[in-house]
C-alpha cells in the first residue's frame, strides 16, 4: 500500500467513507486528465500498476469521457473489469479532480436480490390473482352446475311422480276392466266397451315406454334415420283421419292444408320419424287447446319440407320457452296435463337428425305456433338410393296360407308363463306347438323335434336366446328362427340377426303381425332352399 498526503477536506470526506468500511482507491488527475497521484487498493477493482504522468482514462477505462469535471458527480454501480462494482465519486478540487472508487459490490448484489424478490413477488401476486380468478370462475361454474343438477333432479323427480301416475292409471284400468270381463253377468256390448278400454290403456302404456326408450337412444346417439319414399299427400290424409275425431270430440276447428292448396311431391325421408314429429306436435296442440282451433300448414320447396302447427290454446310462459325442449320439463301452464314431458325433446332431436330446425312462438293465454323445417329431397332426385321400405316391412294384412293336411311344427321358447299362454292362444289353431321355458331346453327340443320354425325369446334363464341361437347355428341347425324381445334398440336387433335369426319382433307384438311374420319367414326359407337346390 502506498501512502500519500491529501487535502484536509478530501480527507474528511474519505474518513466518512472509511467509516462505512468500504474499500477505497484514490486518483488525483490534473486539468488535462493526467494522473498526478493515486492511493488505496486499485487491484481490488482489477486495475493494473497505475503510472503517474500518463492519461488516467487510458489506465482506468471507466473514466473515458468523464473529463473535464466542473462539479461534484457520483456515478453509481459501475461494473469494473474483474466483476466488482464500484461507486465512482468525481470531486473537482483547485486545478484538478479527485476520483474516489468505493466498493459497492455487496450493495449492488443486495439490490439485485431485492429486485429479484420484487419481481418474484410481482409474479406471485399475478399468479395469485389468476388463481383467485380461476377459483372464482370454478366456484361460479360449480354453483351453476349445482343449480342445473338441482333443476334436473327436480325435473326427474316430477317425471318419476308423473310416470308413476301415468303407469298406474292405465294399469289400474286394465286390471279393473279385466276383472269385470270375468263377470259372467256382463253383456256383450259391455264386454266390448271393457275390451276397448283395455286396448286403449295398453296402447297408452306402450307409448310411454316408447317415448322413454326413444329419449334414451337419442341421448346416446343410437338412432339412425332410414330414409324411404314418403308420399306426403298420403301422410296428410292419414294425419287428418287420426286427429279429426279427437278435435271434433273437443269441438275444435282442425285443419291440415298445403300452402296455396298445392300437391306435395313424394320425398326421401324417414317417414316413421317424420310422422312421430307430426303426431307429437299435433297431439300437444289438441291436448292444450280447450276451445278455438288447431291449424296445420305444410309446404315443400327446394328439397325442404316446411310445416307449422298453430293453436289457440293455453300458450307457454316466458320461462317455459327457454326450457321447452328440455327432457322431462313441464311448463306451469301444462303441468296438470298427463304426459312424460319427452315429446318435444324427442321431436327436436329427430328434426336435427333430419338436418332441420324447430322453433316456437307463443303468448301465454293466447296460443302457440311451432315451425319445423327438415331436409326432404324429391324421390326422383335421389335415383341412386335404394328404397327398401317395401322389402323391409312385413305385410300387415293376413297372408294366404297354403292348404295342408298337417300343421307345421313351431317351437316356442319363452320363459314367462303368461306370454306362453298368450302365444298358445294365438298360434294353437295354426301350428303344432312345442314349448321351452329356457334357452337350454330350446336347444335340446330344436334338435330333437325338428320344428319348421322357432320363436326365440332373447332374455331367458339358464341360457339366453342369443346363446341358444348361436349354439343351434354352430350345430348346423338351419330352421328359421324369429327373435322375440322387449328391446327395440338397433344394436340388439343387429346382434340377433348376426347370430343367425331370420327376423326380429319387438314385444308386445300385434297378433296378426306375428302370424304374418311367421308365415313370411317360412315361405322365404322354402324359397331360399329351392334356389340353393338348383
C-alpha positions as CSV (number, residue, x, y, z in Angstrom):
1,X,0.0,0.0,0.0
2,X,1.4,3.5,-1.0
3,X,0.7,6.3,1.4
4,X,0.3,9.9,0.2
5,X,-0.8,13.3,1.5
6,X,-4.3,14.6,0.6
7,X,-6.1,17.8,1.4
8,X,-7.9,18.1,4.7
9,X,-11.4,18.5,3.1
10,X,-10.8,15.4,0.9
11,X,-9.5,13.5,3.9
12,X,-12.7,14.4,5.9
13,X,-14.8,13.2,3.0
14,X,-12.8,10.0,2.8
15,X,-13.0,9.4,6.5
16,X,-16.8,9.3,6.3
17,X,-16.5,6.7,3.6
18,X,-14.0,4.7,5.6
19,X,-16.5,4.6,8.5
20,X,-18.7,2.6,6.1
21,X,-15.9,0.0,5.8
22,X,-15.7,0.5,2.1
23,X,-12.6,-0.3,0.1
24,X,-11.4,2.9,-1.4
25,X,-9.0,3.9,-4.2
26,X,-7.9,7.5,-4.7
27,X,-6.9,9.0,-8.0
28,X,-5.7,12.7,-8.4
29,X,-6.0,13.9,-12.0
30,X,-5.0,17.3,-13.4
31,X,-7.0,19.5,-15.8
32,X,-5.6,17.6,-18.8
33,X,-6.6,14.2,-17.3
34,X,-3.0,13.3,-16.4
35,X,-2.7,11.0,-13.4
36,X,-0.8,13.0,-10.7
37,X,-1.1,10.7,-7.8
38,X,-3.0,7.7,-6.5
39,X,-3.5,5.6,-3.4
40,X,-5.7,2.8,-1.9
41,X,-6.4,-0.6,-3.4
42,X,-6.5,-0.3,-7.3
43,X,-6.0,-4.1,-7.6
44,X,-9.3,-4.6,-5.7
45,X,-11.0,-3.3,-8.8
46,X,-8.9,-5.2,-11.3
47,X,-6.7,-2.3,-12.1
48,X,-3.0,-2.9,-13.0
49,X,0.0,-0.9,-11.9
50,X,-1.0,2.8,-12.2
51,X,1.5,5.2,-13.8
52,X,1.6,8.8,-12.9
53,X,2.3,11.4,-15.7
54,X,0.1,9.4,-18.1
55,X,-3.6,9.9,-19.0
56,X,-5.8,8.3,-16.3
57,X,-8.5,7.3,-18.8
58,X,-6.1,5.1,-20.7
59,X,-5.3,3.2,-17.5
60,X,-8.8,3.2,-16.0
61,X,-11.2,2.6,-18.9
62,X,-14.3,3.5,-16.9
63,X,-13.1,7.1,-16.8
64,X,-13.3,7.6,-20.5
65,X,-15.5,10.6,-21.5
66,X,-15.9,11.9,-17.9
67,X,-13.5,14.8,-18.2
68,X,-13.4,17.8,-17.7
69,X,-15.2,17.8,-14.4
70,X,-16.8,21.1,-13.4
71,X,-18.8,19.9,-10.4
72,X,-19.1,17.0,-8.0
73,X,-20.6,13.9,-9.6
74,X,-21.3,10.4,-8.3
75,X,-21.6,7.6,-10.8
76,X,-23.2,4.6,-9.1
77,X,-22.8,0.9,-9.7
78,X,-20.1,0.9,-12.3
79,X,-19.0,-2.6,-13.3
80,X,-15.2,-2.9,-13.1
81,X,-13.2,-5.3,-15.2
82,X,-12.9,-8.0,-12.6
83,X,-16.6,-8.2,-11.8
84,X,-16.5,-5.8,-8.9
85,X,-19.0,-3.0,-8.7
86,X,-18.0,0.5,-7.5
87,X,-19.4,3.9,-6.9
88,X,-17.2,6.5,-8.5
89,X,-17.1,9.9,-6.9
90,X,-15.7,12.8,-9.0
91,X,-14.7,15.8,-6.9
92,X,-13.2,18.9,-8.6
93,X,-10.5,20.5,-6.4
94,X,-8.4,23.6,-7.4
95,X,-6.9,22.8,-10.8
96,X,-7.7,19.1,-11.0
97,X,-10.1,16.3,-9.9
98,X,-10.0,13.7,-7.2
99,X,-11.5,10.4,-8.1
100,X,-12.7,8.1,-5.3
101,X,-13.7,4.5,-6.0
102,X,-15.8,2.7,-3.4
103,X,-16.7,-0.9,-3.4
104,X,-20.5,-1.3,-4.0
105,X,-20.5,-4.9,-4.9
106,X,-22.4,-6.1,-1.9
107,X,-24.9,-3.3,-2.2
108,X,-25.3,-4.0,-5.8
109,X,-25.9,-7.7,-5.1
110,X,-28.3,-6.8,-2.3
111,X,-30.3,-4.5,-4.6
112,X,-30.3,-7.2,-7.3
113,X,-31.6,-9.7,-4.8
114,X,-34.2,-7.2,-3.7
115,X,-35.2,-6.6,-7.3
116,X,-35.4,-10.3,-8.0
117,X,-37.5,-10.7,-4.9
118,X,-39.7,-7.8,-6.0
119,X,-40.0,-9.4,-9.5
120,X,-40.8,-12.8,-7.9
121,X,-43.3,-11.2,-5.6
122,X,-44.9,-9.4,-8.6
123,X,-45.1,-12.7,-10.4
124,X,-46.5,-14.5,-7.4
125,X,-49.0,-11.7,-6.9
126,X,-50.0,-12.0,-10.6
127,X,-50.3,-15.8,-10.3
128,X,-52.3,-15.4,-7.1
129,X,-54.6,-13.0,-8.8
130,X,-55.0,-15.5,-11.7
131,X,-55.6,-18.4,-9.3
132,X,-58.1,-16.4,-7.3
133,X,-59.9,-15.5,-10.6
134,X,-59.8,-19.2,-11.7
135,X,-61.1,-20.2,-8.3
136,X,-63.9,-17.7,-8.6
137,X,-64.7,-19.0,-12.1
138,X,-64.7,-22.6,-10.7
139,X,-66.9,-21.5,-7.9
140,X,-69.4,-19.9,-10.2
141,X,-69.3,-22.9,-12.6
142,X,-69.9,-25.2,-9.7
143,X,-72.8,-23.1,-8.5
144,X,-74.2,-23.1,-12.0
145,X,-73.7,-26.9,-12.3
146,X,-75.2,-27.4,-8.9
147,X,-78.2,-25.3,-9.9
148,X,-78.6,-27.3,-13.1
149,X,-78.3,-30.6,-11.3
150,X,-80.9,-29.4,-8.8
151,X,-83.2,-28.4,-11.6
152,X,-82.5,-31.7,-13.4
153,X,-83.2,-33.7,-10.2
154,X,-86.4,-31.7,-9.7
155,X,-87.5,-32.4,-13.2
156,X,-86.6,-36.1,-12.9
157,X,-88.5,-36.2,-9.6
158,X,-91.5,-34.7,-11.2
159,X,-91.1,-37.0,-14.1
160,X,-91.0,-40.1,-11.8
161,X,-94.0,-38.9,-10.0
162,X,-95.8,-38.2,-13.3
163,X,-94.6,-41.5,-14.7
164,X,-95.8,-43.4,-11.6
165,X,-99.3,-41.9,-12.2
166,X,-99.2,-42.4,-15.9
167,X,-98.3,-46.1,-15.5
168,X,-100.6,-46.8,-12.5
169,X,-103.7,-45.2,-14.0
170,X,-103.8,-47.3,-17.2
171,X,-102.7,-50.4,-15.3
172,X,-105.5,-49.9,-12.8
173,X,-107.9,-49.5,-15.7
174,X,-106.6,-52.7,-17.4
175,X,-106.8,-54.7,-14.2
176,X,-110.3,-53.3,-13.4
177,X,-111.8,-53.9,-16.8
178,X,-110.2,-57.3,-17.0
179,X,-111.8,-58.3,-13.7
180,X,-115.1,-57.0,-15.0
181,X,-114.7,-59.2,-18.1
182,X,-114.6,-62.2,-15.8
183,X,-118.0,-61.3,-14.6
184,X,-120.3,-63.7,-16.4
185,X,-123.3,-61.3,-16.0
186,X,-121.7,-58.7,-18.3
187,X,-123.4,-58.1,-21.6
188,X,-121.7,-58.4,-25.0
189,X,-121.8,-54.6,-25.5
190,X,-120.4,-54.0,-22.1
191,X,-117.6,-56.6,-22.7
192,X,-116.7,-54.8,-26.0
193,X,-116.5,-51.5,-24.1
194,X,-114.3,-53.0,-21.5
195,X,-112.1,-54.6,-24.2
196,X,-111.8,-51.2,-25.9
197,X,-110.8,-49.6,-22.6
198,X,-108.1,-52.3,-22.0
199,X,-106.7,-51.9,-25.5
200,X,-106.7,-48.1,-25.3
201,X,-104.8,-48.1,-21.9
202,X,-102.4,-50.8,-23.1
203,X,-101.6,-48.6,-26.1
204,X,-101.0,-45.7,-23.8
205,X,-98.5,-47.7,-21.8
206,X,-96.7,-48.7,-24.9
207,X,-96.5,-45.1,-26.0
208,X,-95.0,-44.1,-22.6
209,X,-92.4,-46.9,-22.8
210,X,-91.5,-46.0,-26.4
211,X,-91.0,-42.3,-25.5
212,X,-88.7,-43.2,-22.7
213,X,-86.7,-45.6,-24.9
214,X,-86.5,-43.0,-27.8
215,X,-85.2,-40.4,-25.4
216,X,-82.5,-42.7,-24.1
217,X,-81.5,-43.7,-27.7
218,X,-81.4,-40.1,-28.9
219,X,-79.3,-39.1,-25.9
220,X,-76.6,-41.6,-26.7
221,X,-76.9,-41.1,-30.5
222,X,-78.3,-44.6,-31.1
223,X,-81.0,-43.7,-33.6
224,X,-80.2,-43.7,-37.3
225,X,-82.6,-42.4,-39.8
226,X,-83.9,-44.8,-42.5
227,X,-85.0,-42.6,-45.5
228,X,-87.7,-44.2,-47.7
229,X,-90.1,-42.9,-50.3
230,X,-92.7,-40.9,-48.3
231,X,-95.9,-39.8,-50.1
232,X,-96.7,-36.6,-48.4
233,X,-100.3,-36.4,-49.5
234,X,-101.0,-39.9,-48.1
235,X,-99.3,-38.8,-44.8
236,X,-101.6,-35.7,-44.6
237,X,-104.6,-37.9,-45.3
238,X,-103.6,-40.3,-42.5
239,X,-103.0,-37.5,-40.0
240,X,-106.3,-35.9,-40.8
241,X,-108.1,-39.2,-40.2
242,X,-106.2,-39.8,-37.0
243,X,-106.8,-36.4,-35.3
244,X,-110.1,-35.1,-36.8
245,X,-112.2,-37.3,-34.4
246,X,-110.2,-36.0,-31.4
247,X,-110.7,-32.4,-32.5
248,X,-114.5,-33.0,-33.1
249,X,-114.8,-34.5,-29.7
250,X,-113.4,-31.3,-28.1
251,X,-115.4,-29.2,-30.5
252,X,-112.3,-27.7,-32.0
253,X,-111.7,-26.5,-35.6
254,X,-109.0,-28.7,-37.0
255,X,-107.4,-28.3,-40.5
256,X,-104.4,-29.7,-42.3
257,X,-103.7,-27.8,-45.5
258,X,-100.9,-27.4,-48.0
259,X,-99.8,-23.8,-48.8
260,X,-101.7,-22.5,-51.8
261,X,-103.5,-25.8,-51.9
262,X,-100.6,-27.3,-53.8
263,X,-100.0,-31.0,-54.4
264,X,-97.0,-32.1,-52.4
265,X,-94.4,-34.5,-54.0
266,X,-93.1,-37.8,-52.8
267,X,-89.9,-37.2,-50.8
268,X,-87.0,-39.2,-49.5
269,X,-87.2,-39.1,-45.7
270,X,-87.6,-41.4,-42.6
271,X,-91.4,-41.5,-42.8
272,X,-91.8,-43.1,-39.4
273,X,-89.8,-40.4,-37.6
274,X,-91.4,-37.6,-39.6
275,X,-94.8,-39.0,-38.6
276,X,-93.7,-39.2,-35.0
277,X,-92.8,-35.4,-35.0
278,X,-96.2,-34.6,-36.6
279,X,-98.1,-36.7,-34.0
280,X,-96.2,-35.2,-31.1
281,X,-96.8,-31.6,-32.1
282,X,-100.4,-32.0,-33.2
283,X,-101.3,-34.1,-30.1
284,X,-99.8,-31.4,-27.9
285,X,-101.7,-28.7,-29.7
286,X,-105.0,-30.6,-29.3
287,X,-104.3,-31.5,-25.7
288,X,-103.6,-27.9,-24.6
289,X,-106.4,-26.2,-26.5
290,X,-109.8,-26.1,-24.8
291,X,-111.5,-24.0,-27.4
292,X,-110.8,-22.5,-30.8
293,X,-108.6,-24.1,-33.4
294,X,-105.6,-26.2,-34.3
295,X,-104.3,-25.5,-37.9
296,X,-101.5,-27.4,-39.6
297,X,-99.9,-25.9,-42.7
298,X,-97.5,-27.8,-44.9
299,X,-95.3,-26.6,-47.8
300,X,-92.5,-28.2,-49.8
301,X,-89.9,-26.2,-51.8
302,X,-86.3,-26.6,-52.8
303,X,-85.7,-30.0,-51.2
304,X,-87.1,-28.9,-47.8
305,X,-90.3,-29.5,-46.0
306,X,-91.8,-26.7,-44.0
307,X,-94.7,-27.2,-41.7
308,X,-96.3,-25.3,-38.8
309,X,-98.8,-26.2,-36.1
310,X,-100.8,-23.2,-34.8
311,X,-103.3,-23.4,-31.9
312,X,-105.4,-21.1,-29.8
313,X,-104.5,-22.9,-26.5
314,X,-103.0,-22.0,-23.2
315,X,-99.7,-20.8,-24.6
316,X,-96.3,-21.1,-23.0
317,X,-94.8,-18.9,-20.3
318,X,-91.6,-16.8,-21.0
319,X,-89.7,-19.1,-18.6
320,X,-91.1,-22.2,-20.3
321,X,-90.0,-21.1,-23.7
322,X,-86.3,-21.2,-22.6
323,X,-86.7,-24.8,-21.3
324,X,-89.3,-26.1,-23.6
325,X,-87.2,-28.7,-25.4
326,X,-85.5,-30.0,-22.2
327,X,-86.3,-33.6,-21.4
328,X,-88.9,-34.1,-18.7
329,X,-89.6,-30.4,-18.4
330,X,-93.3,-29.5,-17.8
331,X,-94.3,-25.8,-18.0
332,X,-96.6,-24.4,-15.4
333,X,-99.3,-24.0,-18.0
334,X,-99.3,-27.7,-18.8
335,X,-98.1,-29.5,-15.7
336,X,-101.6,-30.7,-14.8
337,X,-101.9,-32.5,-18.1
338,X,-101.0,-36.2,-18.5
339,X,-97.7,-37.0,-20.2
340,X,-94.0,-37.5,-19.6
341,X,-92.5,-34.2,-20.9
342,X,-90.5,-36.1,-23.5
343,X,-92.4,-35.4,-26.7
344,X,-90.8,-32.0,-27.6
345,X,-87.3,-33.1,-26.6
346,X,-87.6,-36.2,-28.8
347,X,-89.1,-34.1,-31.7
348,X,-86.3,-31.6,-31.6
349,X,-83.6,-34.3,-31.7
350,X,-85.3,-36.1,-34.6
351,X,-85.6,-32.8,-36.5
352,X,-81.9,-32.1,-36.0
353,X,-81.1,-35.5,-37.3
354,X,-83.1,-34.6,-40.4
355,X,-80.8,-31.5,-40.9
356,X,-83.6,-29.2,-39.8
357,X,-84.8,-26.9,-37.1
358,X,-87.8,-26.4,-34.9
359,X,-88.8,-23.1,-33.3
360,X,-91.8,-21.8,-31.4
361,X,-93.6,-18.6,-31.0
362,X,-96.1,-18.4,-28.1
363,X,-98.0,-15.9,-25.9
364,X,-99.2,-17.2,-22.6
365,X,-103.0,-17.5,-22.6
366,X,-103.3,-16.9,-26.4
367,X,-101.7,-19.9,-28.1
368,X,-98.6,-21.2,-29.8
369,X,-97.1,-21.8,-33.2
370,X,-94.5,-24.5,-33.8
371,X,-92.4,-24.1,-37.0
372,X,-90.4,-27.0,-38.4
373,X,-88.1,-27.3,-41.4
374,X,-86.5,-30.6,-42.5
375,X,-84.4,-31.8,-45.4
376,X,-86.7,-33.7,-47.8
377,X,-85.4,-34.2,-51.4
378,X,-87.8,-35.4,-54.0
379,X,-87.6,-39.1,-54.7
380,X,-86.7,-38.6,-58.4
381,X,-83.7,-36.5,-57.3
382,X,-82.2,-39.4,-55.5
383,X,-82.4,-42.2,-58.1
384,X,-79.2,-43.8,-57.0
385,X,-80.6,-44.5,-53.5
386,X,-82.3,-47.9,-53.0
387,X,-85.8,-47.6,-51.5
388,X,-86.0,-50.6,-49.1
389,X,-89.2,-49.9,-47.2
390,X,-91.5,-52.2,-49.1
391,X,-89.0,-55.1,-48.8
392,X,-88.2,-54.5,-45.1
393,X,-91.7,-54.1,-43.8
394,X,-93.7,-57.2,-43.2
395,X,-97.2,-57.2,-44.6
396,X,-100.0,-56.1,-42.2
397,X,-102.8,-57.9,-43.9
398,X,-103.3,-61.7,-43.4
399,X,-101.3,-63.8,-45.9
400,X,-103.0,-66.7,-47.6
401,X,-101.7,-70.0,-46.3
402,X,-101.1,-73.0,-48.4
403,X,-103.5,-75.7,-47.8
404,X,-102.0,-78.6,-46.0
405,X,-103.3,-81.6,-44.1
406,X,-100.7,-81.4,-41.4
407,X,-99.9,-78.4,-39.2
408,X,-96.4,-77.1,-39.2
409,X,-94.5,-77.6,-36.0
410,X,-93.5,-74.4,-34.1
411,X,-91.1,-74.3,-31.2
412,X,-91.8,-71.5,-28.8
413,X,-89.0,-70.6,-26.3
414,X,-90.5,-68.2,-23.7
415,X,-89.8,-68.1,-20.0
416,X,-92.8,-66.1,-19.0
417,X,-95.8,-68.3,-18.3
418,X,-98.5,-65.6,-19.1
419,X,-96.8,-65.0,-22.5
420,X,-96.6,-68.7,-23.3
421,X,-100.3,-68.9,-22.7
422,X,-101.0,-65.8,-24.9
423,X,-98.9,-67.2,-27.7
424,X,-100.6,-70.5,-27.4
425,X,-104.0,-68.9,-27.8
426,X,-102.8,-67.1,-30.9
427,X,-100.8,-69.9,-32.5
428,X,-102.5,-73.1,-31.5
429,X,-105.1,-73.0,-34.3
430,X,-102.4,-72.8,-36.9
431,X,-99.4,-74.7,-35.6
432,X,-98.4,-77.8,-33.6
433,X,-96.7,-76.2,-30.6
434,X,-93.6,-77.3,-28.7
435,X,-92.8,-75.3,-25.6
436,X,-89.5,-74.4,-24.0
437,X,-89.0,-72.3,-20.9
438,X,-85.3,-71.5,-21.2
439,X,-82.5,-71.4,-23.8
440,X,-81.1,-74.8,-22.8
441,X,-84.4,-76.5,-23.3
442,X,-84.9,-74.6,-26.6
443,X,-81.6,-76.0,-28.0
444,X,-82.4,-79.6,-26.9
445,X,-86.0,-79.5,-28.3
446,X,-85.0,-77.8,-31.5
447,X,-82.5,-80.6,-32.3
448,X,-84.9,-83.3,-31.0
449,X,-88.3,-82.2,-32.5
450,X,-87.0,-80.7,-35.8
451,X,-89.6,-77.9,-35.9
452,X,-90.5,-75.9,-39.1
453,X,-89.8,-72.6,-37.3
454,X,-88.6,-71.3,-33.9
455,X,-89.8,-68.3,-31.9
456,X,-86.9,-67.5,-29.6
457,X,-87.2,-65.1,-26.7
458,X,-83.8,-63.4,-26.2
459,X,-84.0,-63.0,-22.4
460,X,-84.4,-66.3,-20.7
461,X,-82.8,-68.0,-17.6
462,X,-80.1,-70.7,-17.7
463,X,-79.3,-69.8,-21.3
464,X,-80.5,-66.7,-23.1
465,X,-81.9,-66.6,-26.6
466,X,-78.7,-65.1,-28.1
467,X,-76.5,-68.0,-26.9
468,X,-79.2,-70.6,-27.8
469,X,-79.4,-69.3,-31.4
470,X,-75.6,-69.2,-31.6
471,X,-75.3,-72.8,-30.4
472,X,-78.0,-74.0,-32.8
473,X,-76.4,-72.4,-35.8
474,X,-73.0,-73.8,-34.8
475,X,-74.5,-77.3,-34.8
476,X,-75.9,-76.9,-38.3
477,X,-79.5,-76.2,-37.4
478,X,-80.9,-74.3,-40.5
479,X,-84.5,-74.0,-39.5
480,X,-85.6,-70.3,-39.5
481,X,-85.6,-68.5,-36.1
482,X,-87.6,-65.4,-35.2
483,X,-86.2,-63.4,-32.3
484,X,-88.7,-62.0,-29.7
485,X,-87.5,-59.2,-27.5
486,X,-88.8,-56.2,-25.4
487,X,-85.8,-54.2,-26.7
488,X,-86.2,-52.0,-29.8
489,X,-82.5,-50.9,-29.7
490,X,-80.9,-51.2,-33.1
491,X,-77.8,-52.9,-31.8
492,X,-79.9,-55.7,-30.2
493,X,-81.7,-56.3,-33.4
494,X,-78.4,-56.3,-35.4
495,X,-76.7,-58.7,-32.9
496,X,-79.6,-61.1,-33.1
497,X,-79.5,-61.1,-36.9
498,X,-75.7,-61.5,-37.0
499,X,-76.1,-64.7,-34.8
500,X,-78.5,-66.2,-37.3
501,X,-82.0,-65.0,-36.6
502,X,-84.2,-64.6,-39.7
503,X,-86.5,-61.9,-38.2
504,X,-86.8,-59.8,-35.1
505,X,-90.1,-58.8,-33.4
506,X,-90.5,-56.4,-30.5
507,X,-92.9,-57.2,-27.7
508,X,-95.7,-56.6,-27.4
509,X,-96.3,-57.8,-30.9
510,X,-99.6,-57.4,-32.8
511,X,-101.3,-60.8,-33.2
512,X,-101.8,-60.5,-37.0
513,X,-98.2,-59.2,-37.5
514,X,-96.9,-62.2,-35.5
515,X,-98.8,-64.7,-37.8
516,X,-97.8,-62.9,-41.0
517,X,-94.2,-62.7,-40.0
518,X,-94.1,-66.4,-39.1
519,X,-95.6,-67.4,-42.5
520,X,-93.5,-64.9,-44.4
521,X,-90.2,-66.3,-42.8
522,X,-91.3,-69.9,-43.5
523,X,-92.1,-69.1,-47.2
524,X,-88.8,-67.1,-47.6
525,X,-86.9,-70.1,-46.1
526,X,-88.6,-72.5,-48.5
527,X,-87.8,-70.2,-51.5
528,X,-84.2,-70.0,-50.4
529,X,-83.9,-73.8,-50.1
530,X,-85.3,-74.1,-53.7
531,X,-82.8,-71.6,-55.0
532,X,-79.9,-73.5,-53.4
533,X,-81.0,-76.8,-54.7
534,X,-81.0,-75.7,-58.3
